[in-house]
Amino acid sequence: MDKSHIDETKLVTRRSARDQIHLSWNYQCAYCSDPLGRSPTLDHVVPKITGGLTVRSNLVSCCLSCNSRKGKSNWVDWFRAQSFWTATREWAIIQWLGQDFTEQQDDEGADDPIHRGQVNELDGGHRASR
């Protein structure tokens, strides 16, 4: 197969969407503020099982540990029960959820989780020591 004819636009675009979210959170977990390291994930703040959508405004940068522990829990209840909870981090997530991102669509017209919007300037995520 001639690779010069392969359209990698969608692959690059989807990866870019993930990278843009991680960059918006300074490659730190939105919850514990630890560096993402080698296992970065995106967390559906409102879980898909409870109606959350796979859109940028419902996805935050998340370490594998927090993503696994949060699961399908209500994010506010779960987050406030953690030793690393801070009001500043909670407010940053609330602001992220409330942003008005403009959805783009791919060639087939299906919704794509790539959105345009301002990059949040997030605090350093000061937290209590664990």
Buried (B, 14 or more C-beta within 10 A) or exposed (E): EEEEEEEEEEEEBBEEBBEBBBEBBBEBBBBBBBEBEEEBBBBBBBBEEEEBEEBBBBBBBBBBBBBEEBEEEEBEEBBEEBEBBBEBBBEBBEEBEEEEBEEEEEEEEEEBBBBEBEEBEBEEBEBEEE
